[in-house]
Amino acid sequence: MTSTEDPGSPLDKGRFAVLDVFGLKLEVSNPRLAELLTMDAGMALTTNVRELGTPEDIRAQRLAAEQAMPDVVLAPPTARDEMDDRHRREFRGRVSRIGDALGFDASPDGLWRSPTSLTILTRGIDRPVSFAAASHFVAEIAAHRESLAGPDSTALFVVDGQQSADVFKVAIRQGQLYYVMRVISFDNLLEVERLHSTGAIDHAKSLVLLTPAANIDVGEILSVMRAMDTPGMEALDY
């Protein structure tokens, strides 16, 4: 694969280049899988359920997305790849710094350990993703959460913006994993840090926001707090 090939374009031997959603440039041989992995996030959210096919079709599509990795061909790194990798590391570094500021012991592998003995497995997603890609991330974390962070851990996706948060919210709900997973945009995570730094919330209250004690999308709880025009404490006392 060369750097001039567009995502979704046919390649030799019937392969298709797809969006760089896993930190690698991917090629897949299934054209439907290529379409799913490159689908615009907004389109995925507004697609009529009937357009997705029968429940059996949806399960088959989800399985195809989850099995994408064995069909991967790794392309030689390019200057753009190196720039993307640097941006990804910087994004995850900023996420980790906020974890430390909130009172967690935030390690480079994404584990946020609370003094309360609770652990949050975080994953930073620094760019928009398709619904299929979000579903793949959710399935992968669901499969490995306990082995990576322990049986009592929860997972938190920190994403680039609210559109990605909406996509992950749907993926988490479809996977019925709302009891162990949450999503938050990076801007809203910054707001949680601001509330903590001003004393509006303490570490325990930040846990309420970032774990399944609250809503799937942390931004929705923050919106309630803004609407109440309070420093944050009253909105979280439940």
CORLINHU-V806960 format. One record per pair of residues at least 6 apart in sequence whose ideal C-beta (glycine too) atoms are under 8 Angstrom apart, sorted by the first residue. I is the first residue (numbers start at 1). GAP is how many residues later the second one is. Records with the same first field share a line. If there is no record, write none. Layout:
I = GAP + GAP
//
This chain:
1 = 10 + 16 + 24 + 26 + 72 + 74
3 = 75 + 77
5 = 6 + 12
6 = 11
7 = 10 + 11 + 12 + 31
8 = 8 + 9 + 10 + 26 + 27 + 30
9 = 7 + 8
10 = 6
11 = 6 + 16
13 = 16
14 = 15
15 = 12 + 13 + 14 + 58
16 = 11 + 12 + 13 + 14 + 15 + 17 + 18
17 = 8 + 9 + 10 + 17
18 = 8 + 9 + 10 + 15 + 16 + 19 + 20
19 = 7 + 18 + 19 + 110 + 111 + 114
20 = 6 + 61 + 64
21 = 16 + 106 + 108 + 109 + 112 + 115
22 = 47 + 111 + 114
23 = 61 + 62 + 65
24 = 48 + 50 + 51
25 = 49 + 50 + 56
26 = 11 + 42 + 46 + 47
27 = 44 + 45 + 46 + 48
28 = 6 + 9 + 40 + 43 + 44
29 = 42
30 = 34 + 41
32 = 29 + 32
33 = 31 + 32 + 35 + 38 + 99
36 = 25 + 28 + 29 + 94 + 95 + 96
37 = 28 + 31 + 93 + 95 + 96
38 = 92
39 = 91 + 92 + 93
40 = 90
41 = 87 + 88 + 89 + 90 + 93 + 122 + 123 + 125 + 126
42 = 121
44 = 86 + 87 + 88 + 123
45 = 86 + 121 + 122 + 125
52 = 6 + 9
53 = 8
61 = 71
62 = 70 + 73 + 77
65 = 67 + 68 + 70 + 71
66 = 69 + 70 + 73 + 74
68 = 68
87 = 39
88 = 36 + 38
91 = 33 + 35 + 69 + 95
92 = 18 + 32 + 34
94 = 92
95 = 27 + 29 + 63 + 91 + 94
96 = 10 + 11 + 12 + 14
97 = 9
98 = 8 + 91 + 92 + 94 + 95
99 = 7 + 13 + 23
100 = 6
101 = 92 + 95 + 96
102 = 90 + 91 + 94 + 101 + 104
103 = 11 + 12 + 93 + 99 + 100 + 103
104 = 8 + 9 + 10 + 16 + 99
105 = 7 + 8 + 9
106 = 6 + 7 + 16
107 = 6
109 = 39
110 = 11 + 12 + 13 + 14
111 = 8 + 9 + 10 + 11 + 37 + 38
112 = 7 + 8 + 9 + 10 + 44
113 = 6
114 = 6 + 89 + 93
115 = 88
116 = 87 + 88 + 91
118 = 34 + 35 + 36 + 89 + 93
119 = 30 + 31 + 33 + 34 + 35
120 = 29 + 33 + 34 + 35 + 36 + 90 + 91
121 = 20 + 24 + 27 + 28 + 32 + 33 + 34 + 35
122 = 33 + 34 + 35 + 36
123 = 14 + 18 + 32 + 33 + 34 + 35
124 = 34 + 35
125 = 12 + 32 + 33 + 34 + 35 + 39 + 43
126 = 34
127 = 33
128 = 32 + 33 + 35 + 36
129 = 8 + 30 + 35 + 38
130 = 37
131 = 36 + 39 + 40
134 = 30 + 33 + 34 + 36 + 37
135 = 36 + 39 + 40
137 = 20 + 31 + 34
138 = 19 + 30 + 33 + 34 + 37 + 39 + 43
139 = 36
141 = 14 + 16 + 40
142 = 13 + 33 + 35 + 38 + 39
145 = 8 + 9 + 10 + 35
146 = 7
149 = 6
153 = 27
154 = 26 + 27 + 28 + 57 + 58
155 = 25 + 26 + 27
156 = 25 + 26 + 27 + 28 + 54 + 55
157 = 11 + 24 + 25 + 26 + 27
158 = 25 + 26 + 27 + 28 + 31
159 = 6 + 9 + 24 + 25 + 26 + 27
160 = 25 + 26
161 = 24 + 25 + 26
162 = 23 + 25 + 57
164 = 21
165 = 18 + 19 + 20 + 23 + 52 + 54
166 = 51
168 = 15
169 = 14 + 47 + 48
172 = 6 + 9 + 10 + 11 + 44
173 = 43
178 = 34 + 38
179 = 33
180 = 32
181 = 31 + 35
182 = 28 + 29 + 30 + 32 + 34 + 35 + 36
183 = 33 + 34 + 35
184 = 8 + 26 + 33 + 34 + 35
185 = 34
188 = 30 + 31 + 34
189 = 29
191 = 31
192 = 9 + 14 + 17 + 18 + 26 + 30
195 = 6 + 11 + 36 + 37
196 = 6 + 7 + 10
198 = 33
200 = 31 + 32 + 33
201 = 8 + 31 + 32 + 35
205 = 27 + 28 + 31
207 = 6
208 = 6 + 28
209 = 9 + 12 + 13 + 27
210 = 8
214 = 7
215 = 6
221 = 14 + 15
224 = 11
225 = 7 + 10 + 11
228 = 6 + 7
//
